[in-house]
Amino acid sequence: QVQLVESGGGLVHPGGSLRLSCTASGLTFSTYTIYWFRQAPGKEREFVGFISYAGRTNYADLTKNRFAISRDNAKATAYLQMNSLEAEDSAVYYCSLDNIYLGRGIQVTVSL
């Protein structure tokens, strides 16, 4: 059974940083591209970025070069490092493997 679990979310002040983790089980993690998405209340889910099985990354313009995605195949875990966070970054963040498997999401709130 495939499982994806996001962790590392929470409340952070504007300008702060968070690192989200996405840990997978039940599959060969190293062969999958990992996507990150987010969805704010009342808004459509939006693409944040991805890291391919070969380690190539791509980011949406919304990240403004503040976010970085990495992976540790030995731990079957991908990471989303988010810096200089803004209130507009508040959302539920999801990871996905190959757009086939989707985690349950984790809340990130950027507020004073």
C-alpha positions as CSV (number, residue, x, y, z in Angstrom):
1,Q,0.0,0.0,0.0
2,V,1.4,3.4,-1.1
3,Q,1.6,6.1,1.5
4,L,2.8,9.7,1.4
5,V,3.1,11.7,4.6
6,E,3.9,15.3,4.7
7,S,5.4,16.9,7.8
8,G,7.1,20.0,9.0
9,G,4.3,22.5,8.6
10,G,3.0,25.0,11.1
11,L,2.9,28.6,12.0
12,V,5.7,30.9,11.0
13,H,6.2,34.7,11.0
14,P,6.6,36.6,7.8
15,G,10.2,36.4,6.6
16,G,10.7,33.1,8.4
17,S,11.5,29.6,7.0
18,L,10.0,26.2,7.0
19,R,11.1,22.9,5.6
20,L,8.4,20.4,4.6
21,S,9.1,16.8,4.3
22,C,7.3,14.2,2.2
23,T,8.0,10.6,3.1
24,A,6.8,7.7,1.0
25,S,6.4,4.0,1.5
26,G,5.1,1.1,-0.5
27,L,7.0,1.9,-3.7
28,T,10.4,2.5,-5.2
29,F,10.8,6.1,-4.3
30,S,13.9,6.8,-6.4
31,T,12.0,6.2,-9.7
32,Y,9.4,8.9,-9.2
33,T,9.2,12.6,-9.8
34,I,8.1,14.5,-6.7
35,Y,5.7,17.4,-7.1
36,W,4.7,20.0,-4.6
37,F,1.4,21.8,-4.8
38,R,-0.5,24.1,-2.5
39,Q,-4.0,25.2,-2.0
40,A,-5.2,28.3,-0.1
41,P,-8.8,28.6,1.1
42,G,-11.1,29.5,-1.7
43,K,-8.4,29.1,-4.4
44,E,-7.5,26.5,-6.9
45,R,-4.6,24.1,-6.2
46,E,-1.5,25.5,-7.7
47,F,1.8,24.0,-8.7
48,V,4.9,24.9,-6.6
49,G,7.6,22.8,-8.1
50,F,9.1,19.4,-8.8
51,I,12.2,17.3,-8.6
52,S,12.7,14.6,-11.1
53,Y,14.0,11.1,-10.4
54,A,17.3,12.4,-11.9
55,G,17.3,15.4,-9.5
56,R,16.3,18.1,-12.0
57,T,14.2,20.8,-10.4
58,N,11.6,23.2,-11.8
59,Y,9.7,25.9,-9.9
60,A,6.6,28.0,-10.4
61,D,7.1,31.7,-10.6
62,L,5.2,32.1,-7.4
63,T,8.2,30.8,-5.5
64,K,10.2,33.9,-6.5
65,N,13.5,31.9,-6.0
66,R,12.6,31.5,-2.3
67,F,11.9,27.8,-2.4
68,A,14.1,24.8,-3.0
69,I,13.2,21.1,-3.5
70,S,15.5,18.3,-2.7
71,R,15.3,14.6,-2.2
72,D,17.0,11.8,-0.2
73,N,16.2,8.5,-1.9
74,A,17.8,6.5,0.9
75,K,15.2,7.9,3.2
76,A,12.4,7.9,0.6
77,T,11.9,11.5,1.4
78,A,11.6,14.8,-0.5
79,Y,11.9,18.2,1.0
80,L,10.5,21.7,0.3
81,Q,12.7,24.4,1.8
82,M,10.7,27.6,2.0
83,N,12.5,30.9,2.9
84,S,11.3,34.5,3.2
85,L,7.8,33.3,3.7
86,E,4.9,35.7,3.1
87,A,1.3,35.7,4.2
88,E,0.4,34.8,0.7
89,D,2.3,31.5,1.1
90,S,-0.3,30.3,3.7
91,A,-1.9,27.2,2.3
92,V,-2.2,23.5,2.6
93,Y,0.9,22.0,0.9
94,Y,0.7,18.6,-0.8
95,C,3.3,16.3,-2.3
96,S,2.6,14.0,-5.1
97,L,4.6,11.2,-6.8
98,D,4.3,11.4,-10.6
99,N,0.9,13.1,-10.1
100,I,-0.4,9.6,-9.3
101,Y,-0.1,9.4,-5.6
102,L,-1.1,12.4,-3.4
103,G,-0.4,13.1,0.2
104,R,-3.0,14.3,2.6
105,G,-1.4,17.7,2.8
106,I,-0.1,19.8,5.6
107,Q,-1.0,23.3,6.8
108,V,1.5,26.2,6.5
109,T,0.4,29.5,8.1
110,V,2.4,32.6,7.7
111,S,1.2,35.2,10.2
112,L,2.4,37.7,12.9
